[in-house]
């Protein structure tokens, strides 16, 4: 995104040269910069203090993310009507490059890094089903309903590929608010694992889908078919995942054999550990892949293998450092987004598009959750099936956030002006409504569905078999047919991966013994999104 300042230096259409603007008084630019940064820091401080006060008084109607968004909206609204609008916009424009390169990587890495392996892998089959298949279903259903709505003159008409792009970007969920309230009130560990695991992989899937649809649109004249579209998606997603896993394995071998876990080399050890995630991100971007997908899997691999090769002091430092960085980036994103929503020019002429889009994403979310839950349940024994109240909670937790907003801003530059503005306006309305309304009613929803206070769900069940719970299928069951058997085999394969990890991968990539591995796996995590800090 080009900066407004660069526009002042552009030549006029007639070809004549514009007189250069008068030079700013000495020190004026530094003063403007200082005021802009001071305003940003002040809003961050206010957001953290307000969030702490709200949590302390257990006021769940205004969660931390909602409070940050409101602070940005209020300050942006005041700046919009003040005389300092131009100077303020210079420091607060929501540049998607800044978002994707600096704010999002620590958040995504922390998501992968803070995963507790036992609850996550115990529900791995369900999480993958919701995050991969579910996001695909939600994206296609939303895109097709928006396209059909345009054909029937219910809403503003967009081409099919652009509708699918909108479906892909709006399927990116951001349940930060729901997860924080889950932790405050206490919820079933399996439900928390499903919501958190889906949110971790969902962003990666949504970005891959959006990039695929965008590529299909730009190559429409070349006669792209459905096979090539699927091939492109697999290239982006699998390539990015392989890149991230590869960098994670390289880092684990480096820290295992380099001998950095001694007192006088701890600074070097921590510096190298902090650099590897960004190396993974930039490597994927340089290869034309998705840096978000790459850094996510790097975080998962580095936590499972590299982390145990660090010294105790370095382990404490990197855990606290990435948690701090993620919290700052996450809070700033919501402030940043709220400010830009108030300052951005929006196209409110197509109100029908906004209203029907909200209805369609609710329908798509329901189709996503209930269809995937059905597939998961037919492959699980009775005692491990996802109950209906958990399915409703999953459906409710599909808030939209910064990822959808950033992709919508990208669409403004990729699509014709009217189309991109309409998508941005609809996305803005959806983000504000879901974060403020759904986020604020999460506590009431959890109580109504009777899914709070279930923190006593036995975490000990994850102890056996290194955290994987192999389903115990009864003989003689005939319902489900071939699909049921295939799903059973998929769930059984997670047990095989456990054995592979325990017998080969962990000994090769780490220096810990079996006893160390068990102790390490049982340690509670201190991250805000950890499973065991409830």
Order of alpha helices (4+ residues) and beta strands (2+ residues): alpha-alpha-alpha-alpha-alpha-alpha-alpha-alpha-alpha-alpha-alpha-alpha-alpha-alpha-alpha-alpha-alpha-alpha-alpha-alpha-alpha-alpha-alpha
